[in-house]
């Protein structure tokens, strides 16, 4: 039985489109978001960082699905999971450490929402 190889460009397109839409929305509504107390710079930085992390993770997932070895599959899946876990945690800790008194909590919660959105997009891309 031949293993179906997913088309990586087709699978990564939704991730790229979500990144572009989020950045465009942040740029268009930056003044309105700033008036509500949301730090747009933090959200844009988080969006860029999360896009890079999820892009690499999706690439690892797609590469693991194309290989017939179970060890390669498990190694790539766990590598993607650990990359997301530690990448997000380290970025949050660095932000909190550098801006102890000026941490923008709405921006942190917005970053978590972007994380969930990227997770949904990644899972849909991998499972289809």
N, CA, C and O atoms as CSV, one atom per row, in Angstrom:
chain,resi,resn,atom,element,x,y,z
A,1,UNK,N,N,0.841,-1.185,0.000
A,1,UNK,CA,C,0.000,0.000,0.000
A,1,UNK,C,C,0.881,1.241,0.000
A,1,UNK,O,O,1.766,1.388,0.843
A,2,UNK,N,N,0.637,2.104,-0.923
A,2,UNK,CA,C,1.443,3.316,-1.046
A,2,UNK,C,C,0.947,4.380,-0.081
A,2,UNK,O,O,-0.253,4.616,0.059
A,3,UNK,N,N,1.897,5.008,0.572
A,3,UNK,CA,C,1.562,6.053,1.530
A,3,UNK,C,C,1.269,7.351,0.797
A,3,UNK,O,O,2.036,7.773,-0.069
A,4,UNK,N,N,0.153,7.983,1.149
A,4,UNK,CA,C,-0.234,9.241,0.516
A,4,UNK,C,C,0.626,10.374,1.064
A,4,UNK,O,O,0.705,10.580,2.275
A,5,UNK,N,N,1.252,11.088,0.177
A,5,UNK,CA,C,2.104,12.211,0.577
A,5,UNK,C,C,1.306,13.508,0.460
A,5,UNK,O,O,0.834,13.852,-0.623
A,6,UNK,N,N,1.155,14.229,1.577
A,6,UNK,CA,C,0.380,15.467,1.518
A,6,UNK,C,C,1.130,16.563,0.755
A,6,UNK,O,O,2.358,16.636,0.800
A,7,UNK,N,N,0.387,17.397,0.068
A,7,UNK,CA,C,0.962,18.532,-0.644
A,7,UNK,C,C,1.259,19.627,0.381
A,7,UNK,O,O,0.342,20.205,0.964
A,8,UNK,N,N,2.543,19.908,0.595
A,8,UNK,CA,C,2.928,20.827,1.670
A,8,UNK,C,C,2.497,22.268,1.387
A,8,UNK,O,O,2.146,23.001,2.312
A,9,UNK,N,N,2.522,22.675,0.120
A,9,UNK,CA,C,2.093,24.045,-0.191
A,9,UNK,C,C,0.610,24.240,0.079
A,9,UNK,O,O,0.193,25.273,0.602
A,10,UNK,N,N,-0.172,23.250,-0.277
A,10,UNK,CA,C,-1.614,23.336,-0.044
A,10,UNK,C,C,-1.924,23.307,1.449
A,10,UNK,O,O,-2.846,23.985,1.901
A,11,UNK,N,N,-1.166,22.534,2.214
A,11,UNK,CA,C,-1.404,22.436,3.651
A,11,UNK,C,C,-0.968,23.693,4.395
A,11,UNK,O,O,-1.565,24.042,5.413
A,12,UNK,N,N,0.058,24.375,3.905
A,12,UNK,CA,C,0.572,25.561,4.593
A,12,UNK,C,C,-0.151,26.843,4.202
A,12,UNK,O,O,-0.005,27.866,4.871
A,13,UNK,N,N,-0.922,26.796,3.135
A,13,UNK,CA,C,-1.622,27.994,2.670
A,13,UNK,C,C,-2.574,28.584,3.710
A,13,UNK,O,O,-2.558,29.801,3.895
A,14,UNK,N,N,-3.409,27.789,4.407
A,14,UNK,CA,C,-4.279,28.396,5.421
A,14,UNK,C,C,-3.510,29.086,6.542
A,14,UNK,O,O,-3.945,30.116,7.056
A,15,UNK,N,N,-2.363,28.516,6.919
A,15,UNK,CA,C,-1.542,29.122,7.967
A,15,UNK,C,C,-1.022,30.481,7.522
A,15,UNK,O,O,-1.050,31.442,8.291
A,16,UNK,N,N,-0.555,30.563,6.296
A,16,UNK,CA,C,-0.036,31.821,5.762
A,16,UNK,C,C,-1.164,32.854,5.627
A,16,UNK,O,O,-0.978,34.031,5.935
A,17,UNK,N,N,-2.328,32.400,5.166
A,17,UNK,CA,C,-3.456,33.322,5.013
A,17,UNK,C,C,-3.918,33.881,6.354
A,17,UNK,O,O,-4.230,35.068,6.452
A,18,UNK,N,N,-3.967,33.047,7.383
A,18,UNK,CA,C,-4.362,33.520,8.718
A,18,UNK,C,C,-3.343,34.527,9.236
A,18,UNK,O,O,-3.717,35.533,9.839
A,19,UNK,N,N,-2.063,34.267,9.006
A,19,UNK,CA,C,-1.014,35.206,9.419
A,19,UNK,C,C,-1.211,36.567,8.744
A,19,UNK,O,O,-1.122,37.607,9.396
A,20,UNK,N,N,-1.475,36.551,7.449
A,20,UNK,CA,C,-1.660,37.799,6.708
A,20,UNK,C,C,-2.916,38.529,7.182
A,20,UNK,O,O,-2.899,39.749,7.343
A,21,UNK,N,N,-3.990,37.798,7.403
A,21,UNK,CA,C,-5.246,38.415,7.843
A,21,UNK,C,C,-5.085,39.034,9.229
A,21,UNK,O,O,-5.553,40.147,9.466
A,22,UNK,N,N,-4.428,38.325,10.147
A,22,UNK,CA,C,-4.245,38.859,11.504
A,22,UNK,C,C,-3.371,40.108,11.474
A,22,UNK,O,O,-3.693,41.106,12.118
A,23,UNK,N,N,-2.269,40.058,10.731
A,23,UNK,CA,C,-1.398,41.244,10.656
A,23,UNK,C,C,-2.105,42.419,10.003
A,23,UNK,O,O,-1.948,43.557,10.446
A,24,UNK,N,N,-2.877,42.162,8.961
A,24,UNK,CA,C,-3.613,43.241,8.300
A,24,UNK,C,C,-4.650,43.847,9.245
A,24,UNK,O,O,-4.791,45.068,9.319
A,25,UNK,N,N,-5.365,42.997,9.957
A,25,UNK,CA,C,-6.369,43.496,10.908
A,25,UNK,C,C,-5.712,44.304,12.020
A,25,UNK,O,O,-6.242,45.334,12.434
A,26,UNK,N,N,-4.575,43.850,12.500
A,26,UNK,CA,C,-3.875,44.592,13.550
A,26,UNK,C,C,-3.391,45.948,13.049
A,26,UNK,O,O,-3.444,46.939,13.776
A,27,UNK,N,N,-2.922,45.987,11.810
A,27,UNK,CA,C,-2.477,47.267,11.248
A,27,UNK,C,C,-3.642,48.213,10.995
A,27,UNK,O,O,-3.541,49.412,11.257
A,28,UNK,N,N,-4.745,47.679,10.487
A,28,UNK,CA,C,-5.895,48.529,10.180
A,28,UNK,C,C,-6.572,49.071,11.434
A,28,UNK,O,O,-7.006,50.223,11.457
A,29,UNK,N,N,-6.663,48.257,12.466
A,29,UNK,CA,C,-7.376,48.654,13.677
A,29,UNK,C,C,-6.435,48.992,14.831
A,29,UNK,O,O,-6.844,48.920,15.991
A,30,UNK,N,N,-5.196,49.355,14.543
A,30,UNK,CA,C,-4.214,49.591,15.606
A,30,UNK,C,C,-4.614,50.756,16.514
A,30,UNK,O,O,-4.436,50.674,17.730
A,31,UNK,N,N,-5.141,51.815,15.957
A,31,UNK,CA,C,-5.515,52.956,16.808
A,31,UNK,C,C,-6.708,52.614,17.691
A,31,UNK,O,O,-6.745,52.984,18.864
A,32,UNK,N,N,-7.672,51.915,17.130
A,32,UNK,CA,C,-8.841,51.534,17.920
A,32,UNK,C,C,-8.467,50.534,19.021
A,32,UNK,O,O,-8.984,50.609,20.136
A,33,UNK,N,N,-7.570,49.604,18.700
A,33,UNK,CA,C,-7.125,48.630,19.705
A,33,UNK,C,C,-6.287,49.309,20.788
A,33,UNK,O,O,-6.380,48.952,21.963
A,34,UNK,N,N,-5.474,50.284,20.396
A,34,UNK,CA,C,-4.663,51.009,21.366
A,34,UNK,C,C,-5.542,51.826,22.318
A,34,UNK,O,O,-5.208,51.980,23.492
A,35,UNK,N,N,-6.658,52.345,21.817
A,35,UNK,CA,C,-7.579,53.099,22.671
A,35,UNK,C,C,-8.212,52.210,23.744
A,35,UNK,O,O,-8.538,52.680,24.834
A,36,UNK,N,N,-8.379,50.936,23.430
A,36,UNK,CA,C,-8.970,50.006,24.405
A,36,UNK,C,C,-7.931,49.463,25.385
A,36,UNK,O,O,-8.279,48.717,26.300
A,37,UNK,N,N,-6.660,49.827,25.203
A,37,UNK,CA,C,-5.616,49.398,26.129
A,37,UNK,C,C,-4.847,48.175,25.673
A,37,UNK,O,O,-4.118,47.572,26.461
A,38,UNK,N,N,-4.996,47.805,24.427
A,38,UNK,CA,C,-4.311,46.641,23.878
A,38,UNK,C,C,-3.021,47.095,23.191
A,38,UNK,O,O,-3.044,47.988,22.344
A,39,UNK,N,N,-1.910,46.481,23.557
A,39,UNK,CA,C,-0.624,46.814,22.945
A,39,UNK,C,C,-0.502,46.048,21.628
A,39,UNK,O,O,-0.296,44.835,21.622
A,40,UNK,N,N,-0.630,46.765,20.526
A,40,UNK,CA,C,-0.630,46.146,19.204
A,40,UNK,C,C,0.745,45.587,18.861
A,40,UNK,O,O,0.846,44.575,18.167
A,41,UNK,N,N,1.801,46.233,19.337
A,41,UNK,CA,C,3.158,45.756,19.070
A,41,UNK,C,C,3.375,44.365,19.658
A,41,UNK,O,O,3.985,43.506,19.021
A,42,UNK,N,N,2.879,44.145,20.864
A,42,UNK,CA,C,3.002,42.830,21.496
A,42,UNK,C,C,2.241,41.790,20.683
A,42,UNK,O,O,2.739,40.685,20.466
A,43,UNK,N,N,1.040,42.135,20.235
A,43,UNK,CA,C,0.248,41.187,19.444
A,43,UNK,C,C,0.890,40.883,18.096
A,43,UNK,O,O,0.876,39.737,17.647
A,44,UNK,N,N,1.450,41.895,17.452
A,44,UNK,CA,C,2.100,41.654,16.158
A,44,UNK,C,C,3.362,40.812,16.325
A,44,UNK,O,O,3.643,39.939,15.504
A,45,UNK,N,N,4.117,41.073,17.380
A,45,UNK,CA,C,5.299,40.262,17.653
A,45,UNK,C,C,4.910,38.828,17.967
A,45,UNK,O,O,5.542,37.889,17.484
A,46,UNK,N,N,3.872,38.658,18.773
A,46,UNK,CA,C,3.396,37.311,19.106
A,46,UNK,C,C,2.893,36.602,17.858
A,46,UNK,O,O,3.134,35.407,17.686
A,47,UNK,N,N,2.203,37.320,16.993
A,47,UNK,CA,C,1.704,36.714,15.765
A,47,UNK,C,C,2.855,36.235,14.886
A,47,UNK,O,O,2.807,35.131,14.343
A,48,UNK,N,N,3.881,37.059,14.746
A,48,UNK,CA,C,5.045,36.660,13.933
A,48,UNK,C,C,5.758,35.460,14.541
A,48,UNK,O,O,6.122,34.527,13.825
A,49,UNK,N,N,5.960,35.476,15.848
A,49,UNK,CA,C,6.637,34.372,16.512
A,49,UNK,C,C,5.815,33.090,16.429
A,49,UNK,O,O,6.353,32.020,16.142
A,50,UNK,N,N,4.522,33.198,16.680
A,50,UNK,CA,C,3.663,32.009,16.611
A,50,UNK,C,C,3.574,31.470,15.190
A,50,UNK,O,O,3.517,30.257,14.990
A,51,UNK,N,N,3.560,32.362,14.203
A,51,UNK,CA,C,3.548,31.901,12.818
A,51,UNK,C,C,4.804,31.091,12.518
A,51,UNK,O,O,4.721,30.018,11.922
A,52,UNK,N,N,5.954,31.592,12.923
A,52,UNK,CA,C,7.198,30.855,12.673
A,52,UNK,C,C,7.207,29.505,13.382
A,52,UNK,O,O,7.604,28.496,12.799
A,53,UNK,N,N,6.773,29.487,14.634
A,53,UNK,CA,C,6.749,28.241,15.389
A,53,UNK,C,C,5.796,27.237,14.741
A,53,UNK,O,O,6.153,26.072,14.564
A,54,UNK,N,N,4.601,27.673,14.392
A,54,UNK,CA,C,3.621,26.764,13.812
A,54,UNK,C,C,3.988,26.376,12.386
A,54,UNK,O,O,3.633,25.285,11.942
A,55,UNK,N,N,4.685,27.233,11.662
A,55,UNK,CA,C,5.146,26.896,10.320
A,55,UNK,C,C,6.147,25.743,10.387
A,55,UNK,O,O,6.053,24.783,9.622
A,56,UNK,N,N,7.102,25.847,11.309
A,56,UNK,CA,C,8.083,24.769,11.477
A,56,UNK,C,C,7.398,23.501,11.982
A,56,UNK,O,O,7.707,22.401,11.525
A,57,UNK,N,N,6.482,23.654,12.912
A,57,UNK,CA,C,5.760,22.499,13.446
A,57,UNK,C,C,4.939,21.800,12.362
A,57,UNK,O,O,4.933,20.571,12.284
A,58,UNK,N,N,4.258,22.566,11.538
A,58,UNK,CA,C,3.481,21.978,10.450
A,58,UNK,C,C,4.391,21.281,9.451
A,58,UNK,O,O,4.055,20.210,8.944
A,59,UNK,N,N,5.537,21.880,9.166
A,59,UNK,CA,C,6.501,21.251,8.270
A,59,UNK,C,C,6.975,19.921,8.845
A,59,UNK,O,O,7.113,18.944,8.108
A,60,UNK,N,N,7.229,19.872,10.162
A,60,UNK,CA,C,7.624,18.617,10.804
A,60,UNK,C,C,6.508,17.581,10.723
A,60,UNK,O,O,6.769,16.408,10.458
A,61,UNK,N,N,5.274,18.006,10.948
A,61,UNK,CA,C,4.142,17.086,10.873
A,61,UNK,C,C,3.982,16.517,9.468
A,61,UNK,O,O,3.779,15.315,9.301
A,62,UNK,N,N,4.071,17.369,8.473
A,62,UNK,CA,C,3.914,16.905,7.098
A,62,UNK,C,C,5.055,15.991,6.691
A,62,UNK,O,O,4.848,15.008,5.980
A,63,UNK,N,N,6.250,16.313,7.137
A,63,UNK,CA,C,7.401,15.466,6.830
A,63,UNK,C,C,7.271,14.107,7.492
A,63,UNK,O,O,7.645,13.088,6.911
A,64,UNK,N,N,6.737,14.092,8.717
A,64,UNK,CA,C,6.594,12.821,9.423
A,64,UNK,C,C,5.527,11.944,8.775
A,64,UNK,O,O,5.646,10.719,8.784
A,65,UNK,N,N,4.497,12.553,8.218
A,65,UNK,CA,C,3.444,11.776,7.576
A,65,UNK,C,C,3.910,11.157,6.257
A,65,UNK,O,O,3.355,10.153,5.810
A,66,UNK,N,N,4.914,11.746,5.647
A,66,UNK,CA,C,5.430,11.232,4.383
A,66,UNK,C,C,6.403,10.074,4.584
A,66,UNK,O,O,6.742,9.382,3.625
A,67,UNK,N,N,6.851,9.858,5.801
A,67,UNK,CA,C,7.820,8.801,6.078
A,67,UNK,C,C,7.097,7.565,6.598
A,67,UNK,O,O,6.109,7.678,7.323
A,68,UNK,N,N,7.585,6.397,6.233
A,68,UNK,CA,C,6.925,5.154,6.643
A,68,UNK,C,C,7.416,4.644,7.999
A,68,UNK,O,O,6.822,3.721,8.557
A,69,UNK,N,N,8.470,5.217,8.528
A,69,UNK,CA,C,9.020,4.767,9.806
A,69,UNK,C,C,8.224,5.358,10.975
A,69,UNK,O,O,7.959,6.559,11.017
A,70,UNK,N,N,7.858,4.513,11.899
A,70,UNK,CA,C,7.129,4.968,13.086
A,70,UNK,C,C,8.013,5.841,13.966
A,70,UNK,O,O,7.532,6.795,14.577
A,71,UNK,N,N,9.285,5.527,14.035
A,71,UNK,CA,C,10.205,6.318,14.855
A,71,UNK,C,C,10.334,7.744,14.342
A,71,UNK,O,O,10.353,8.694,15.125
A,72,UNK,N,N,10.421,7.889,13.044
A,72,UNK,CA,C,10.505,9.231,12.454
A,72,UNK,C,C,9.210,9.986,12.710
A,72,UNK,O,O,9.233,11.173,13.033
A,73,UNK,N,N,8.086,9.301,12.567
A,73,UNK,CA,C,6.790,9.923,12.815
A,73,UNK,C,C,6.701,10.438,14.246
A,73,UNK,O,O,6.336,11.593,14.466
A,74,UNK,N,N,7.029,9.596,15.217
A,74,UNK,CA,C,6.934,9.990,16.623
A,74,UNK,C,C,7.929,11.100,16.959
A,74,UNK,O,O,7.596,12.039,17.683
A,75,UNK,N,N,9.137,10.991,16.437
A,75,UNK,CA,C,10.149,12.016,16.716
A,75,UNK,C,C,9.715,13.377,16.192
A,75,UNK,O,O,9.859,14.381,16.890
A,76,UNK,N,N,9.186,13.424,14.977
A,76,UNK,CA,C,8.761,14.697,14.407
A,76,UNK,C,C,7.524,15.248,15.099
A,76,UNK,O,O,7.411,16.458,15.291
A,77,UNK,N,N,6.596,14.377,15.475
A,77,UNK,CA,C,5.390,14.842,16.179
A,77,UNK,C,C,5.755,15.441,17.535
A,77,UNK,O,O,5.287,16.524,17.890
A,78,UNK,N,N,6.597,14.727,18.293
A,78,UNK,CA,C,7.003,15.256,19.595
A,78,UNK,C,C,7.880,16.495,19.468
A,78,UNK,O,O,7.821,17.384,20.317
A,79,UNK,N,N,8.691,16.564,18.420
A,79,UNK,CA,C,9.508,17.761,18.206
A,79,UNK,C,C,8.625,18.979,17.960
A,79,UNK,O,O,8.886,20.054,18.499
A,80,UNK,N,N,7.594,18.818,17.158
A,80,UNK,CA,C,6.663,19.921,16.908
A,80,UNK,C,C,5.937,20.345,18.169
A,80,UNK,O,O,5.754,21.536,18.421
A,81,UNK,N,N,5.519,19.352,18.969
A,81,UNK,CA,C,4.804,19.668,20.206
A,81,UNK,C,C,5.713,20.409,21.191
A,81,UNK,O,O,5.296,21.395,21.800
A,82,UNK,N,N,6.944,19.938,21.345
A,82,UNK,CA,C,7.878,20.585,22.270
A,82,UNK,C,C,8.289,21.967,21.777
A,82,UNK,O,O,8.484,22.884,22.575
A,83,UNK,N,N,8.418,22.114,20.474
A,83,UNK,CA,C,8.738,23.423,19.909
A,83,UNK,C,C,7.654,24.435,20.255
A,83,UNK,O,O,7.958,25.560,20.654
A,84,UNK,N,N,6.403,24.046,20.107
A,84,UNK,CA,C,5.299,24.959,20.431
A,84,UNK,C,C,5.253,25.246,21.933
A,84,UNK,O,O,5.059,26.389,22.346
A,85,UNK,N,N,5.431,24.207,22.742
A,85,UNK,CA,C,5.366,24.374,24.199
A,85,UNK,C,C,6.468,25.301,24.698
A,85,UNK,O,O,6.195,26.301,25.361
A,86,UNK,N,N,7.705,24.964,24.379
A,86,UNK,CA,C,8.817,25.748,24.892
A,86,UNK,C,C,8.972,27.088,24.188
A,86,UNK,O,O,9.355,28.071,24.821
A,87,UNK,N,N,8.685,27.148,22.897
A,87,UNK,CA,C,8.772,28.421,22.183
A,87,UNK,C,C,7.807,29.449,22.737
A,87,UNK,O,O,8.182,30.598,22.973
A,88,UNK,N,N,6.568,29.039,22.942
A,88,UNK,CA,C,5.576,29.950,23.508
A,88,UNK,C,C,5.861,30.314,24.947
A,88,UNK,O,O,5.725,31.475,25.333
A,89,UNK,N,N,6.255,29.336,25.746
A,89,UNK,CA,C,6.534,29.598,27.166
A,89,UNK,C,C,7.746,30.506,27.338
A,89,UNK,O,O,7.715,31.434,28.145
A,90,UNK,N,N,8.793,30.251,26.600
A,90,UNK,CA,C,10.000,31.075,26.718
A,90,UNK,C,C,9.722,32.508,26.262
A,90,UNK,O,O,10.176,33.465,26.890
A,91,UNK,N,N,8.973,32.651,25.166
A,91,UNK,CA,C,8.633,34.004,24.690
A,91,UNK,C,C,7.794,34.753,25.726
A,91,UNK,O,O,8.017,35.940,25.967
A,92,UNK,N,N,6.831,34.062,26.338
A,92,UNK,CA,C,5.997,34.714,27.360
A,92,UNK,C,C,6.821,35.089,28.584
A,92,UNK,O,O,6.661,36.181,29.129
A,93,UNK,N,N,7.701,34.193,29.018
A,93,UNK,CA,C,8.536,34.494,30.191
A,93,UNK,C,C,9.497,35.648,29.918
A,93,UNK,O,O,9.724,36.485,30.791
A,94,UNK,N,N,10.059,35.698,28.718
A,94,UNK,CA,C,10.955,36.807,28.379
A,94,UNK,C,C,10.183,38.122,28.397
A,94,UNK,O,O,10.667,39.115,28.939
A,95,UNK,N,N,8.987,38.136,27.811
A,95,UNK,CA,C,8.169,39.353,27.806
A,95,UNK,C,C,7.809,39.773,29.229
A,95,UNK,O,O,7.917,40.948,29.580
A,96,UNK,N,N,7.387,38.821,30.038
A,96,UNK,CA,C,7.006,39.142,31.421
A,96,UNK,C,C,8.214,39.608,32.222
A,96,UNK,O,O,8.089,40.510,33.051
A,97,UNK,N,N,9.378,39.014,31.993
A,97,UNK,CA,C,10.583,39.410,32.719
A,97,UNK,C,C,11.039,40.817,32.323
A,97,UNK,O,O,11.432,41.608,33.180
A,98,UNK,N,N,10.987,41.122,31.040
A,98,UNK,CA,C,11.458,42.429,30.580
A,98,UNK,C,C,10.506,43.572,30.941
A,98,UNK,O,O,10.954,44.686,31.210
A,99,UNK,N,N,9.210,43.306,30.950
A,99,UNK,CA,C,8.213,44.339,31.216
A,99,UNK,C,C,7.391,43.973,32.448
A,99,UNK,O,O,6.166,43.877,32.381
A,100,UNK,N,N,8.066,43.772,33.560
A,100,UNK,CA,C,7.401,43.294,34.778
A,100,UNK,C,C,6.195,44.138,35.173
A,100,UNK,O,O,5.103,43.609,35.379
A,101,UNK,N,N,6.389,45.421,35.277
A,101,UNK,CA,C,5.310,46.297,35.738
A,101,UNK,C,C,4.392,46.746,34.608
A,101,UNK,O,O,3.272,47.189,34.859
A,102,UNK,N,N,4.852,46.637,33.381
A,102,UNK,CA,C,4.083,47.144,32.246
A,102,UNK,C,C,3.524,46.026,31.370
A,102,UNK,O,O,3.253,46.249,30.191
A,103,UNK,N,N,3.349,44.831,31.924
A,103,UNK,CA,C,2.821,43.707,31.135
A,103,UNK,C,C,1.394,44.023,30.711
A,103,UNK,O,O,0.552,44.375,31.537
A,104,UNK,N,N,1.139,43.896,29.440
A,104,UNK,CA,C,-0.185,44.160,28.890
A,104,UNK,C,C,-0.963,42.840,28.859
A,104,UNK,O,O,-0.795,42.027,27.950
A,105,UNK,N,N,-1.815,42.645,29.866
A,105,UNK,CA,C,-2.552,41.391,29.987
A,105,UNK,C,C,-3.512,41.144,28.831
A,105,UNK,O,O,-3.623,40.005,28.377
A,106,UNK,N,N,-4.212,42.164,28.335
A,106,UNK,CA,C,-5.064,41.903,27.160
A,106,UNK,C,C,-4.273,41.394,25.953
A,106,UNK,O,O,-4.761,40.552,25.199
A,107,UNK,N,N,-3.058,41.904,25.770
A,107,UNK,CA,C,-2.232,41.441,24.653
A,107,UNK,C,C,-1.790,39.990,24.878
A,107,UNK,O,O,-1.713,39.212,23.927
A,108,UNK,N,N,-1.501,39.626,26.125
A,108,UNK,CA,C,-1.147,38.236,26.415
A,108,UNK,C,C,-2.324,37.308,26.133
A,108,UNK,O,O,-2.142,36.240,25.548
A,109,UNK,N,N,-3.518,37.701,26.540
A,109,UNK,CA,C,-4.695,36.877,26.262
A,109,UNK,C,C,-5.000,36.839,24.765
A,109,UNK,O,O,-5.448,35.815,24.248
A,110,UNK,N,N,-4.763,37.940,24.075
A,110,UNK,CA,C,-4.912,37.946,22.621
A,110,UNK,C,C,-3.913,37.014,21.953
A,110,UNK,O,O,-4.233,36.349,20.967
A,111,UNK,N,N,-2.697,36.969,22.497
A,111,UNK,CA,C,-1.684,36.052,21.979
A,111,UNK,C,C,-2.110,34.602,22.188
A,111,UNK,O,O,-1.881,33.749,21.330
A,112,UNK,N,N,-2.729,34.331,23.331
A,112,UNK,CA,C,-3.219,32.973,23.578
A,112,UNK,C,C,-4.337,32.620,22.596
A,112,UNK,O,O,-4.431,31.476,22.152
A,113,UNK,N,N,-5.175,33.584,22.256
A,113,UNK,CA,C,-6.236,33.341,21.273
A,113,UNK,C,C,-5.637,33.058,19.896
A,113,UNK,O,O,-6.123,32.192,19.168
A,114,UNK,N,N,-4.586,33.788,19.546
A,114,UNK,CA,C,-3.908,33.534,18.272
A,114,UNK,C,C,-3.283,32.149,18.280
A,114,UNK,O,O,-3.298,31.457,17.262
A,115,UNK,N,N,-2.732,31.734,19.422
A,115,UNK,CA,C,-2.155,30.395,19.568
A,115,UNK,C,C,-3.216,29.329,19.307
A,115,UNK,O,O,-2.970,28.366,18.580
A,116,UNK,N,N,-4.385,29.502,19.896
A,116,UNK,CA,C,-5.472,28.533,19.698
A,116,UNK,C,C,-5.901,28.509,18.236
A,116,UNK,O,O,-6.153,27.439,17.682
A,117,UNK,N,N,-5.985,29.677,17.608
A,117,UNK,CA,C,-6.365,29.756,16.203
A,117,UNK,C,C,-5.352,29.028,15.318
A,117,UNK,O,O,-5.740,28.268,14.430
A,118,UNK,N,N,-4.060,29.254,15.554
A,118,UNK,CA,C,-3.031,28.562,14.786
A,118,UNK,C,C,-3.076,27.054,15.040
A,118,UNK,O,O,-2.820,26.272,14.125
A,119,UNK,N,N,-3.396,26.638,16.257
A,119,UNK,CA,C,-3.500,25.207,16.557
A,119,UNK,C,C,-4.632,24.573,15.746
A,119,UNK,O,O,-4.469,23.488,15.186
A,120,UNK,N,N,-5.766,25.248,15.686
A,120,UNK,CA,C,-6.897,24.734,14.914
A,120,UNK,C,C,-6.533,24.637,13.432
A,120,UNK,O,O,-6.833,23.638,12.778
A,121,UNK,N,N,-5.889,25.671,12.913
A,121,UNK,CA,C,-5.497,25.678,11.496
A,121,UNK,C,C,-4.498,24.559,11.224
A,121,UNK,O,O,-4.603,23.868,10.210
A,122,UNK,N,N,-3.536,24.376,12.114
A,122,UNK,CA,C,-2.534,23.337,11.920
A,122,UNK,C,C,-3.162,21.948,11.946
A,122,UNK,O,O,-2.834,21.108,11.108
A,123,UNK,N,N,-4.045,21.700,12.882
A,123,UNK,CA,C,-4.694,20.394,12.961
A,123,UNK,C,C,-5.553,20.120,11.731
A,123,UNK,O,O,-5.557,19.005,11.209
A,124,UNK,N,N,-6.271,21.123,11.275
A,124,UNK,CA,C,-7.089,20.928,10.070
A,124,UNK,C,C,-6.212,20.671,8.849
A,124,UNK,O,O,-6.580,19.884,7.977
A,125,UNK,N,N,-5.057,21.327,8.781
A,125,UNK,CA,C,-4.159,21.116,7.646
A,125,UNK,C,C,-3.535,19.730,7.677
A,125,UNK,O,O,-3.364,19.102,6.632
A,126,UNK,N,N,-3.199,19.256,8.851
A,126,UNK,CA,C,-2.560,17.945,8.965
A,126,UNK,C,C,-3.573,16.819,8.741
A,126,UNK,O,O,-3.254,15.815,8.104
A,127,UNK,N,N,-4.770,16.983,9.253
A,127,UNK,CA,C,-5.756,15.905,9.199
A,127,UNK,C,C,-6.503,15.815,7.870
A,127,UNK,O,O,-7.225,14.844,7.645
A,128,UNK,N,N,-6.351,16.793,6.989
A,128,UNK,CA,C,-7.045,16.696,5.704
A,128,UNK,C,C,-6.143,16.165,4.624
A,128,UNK,O,O,-6.570,16.021,3.478
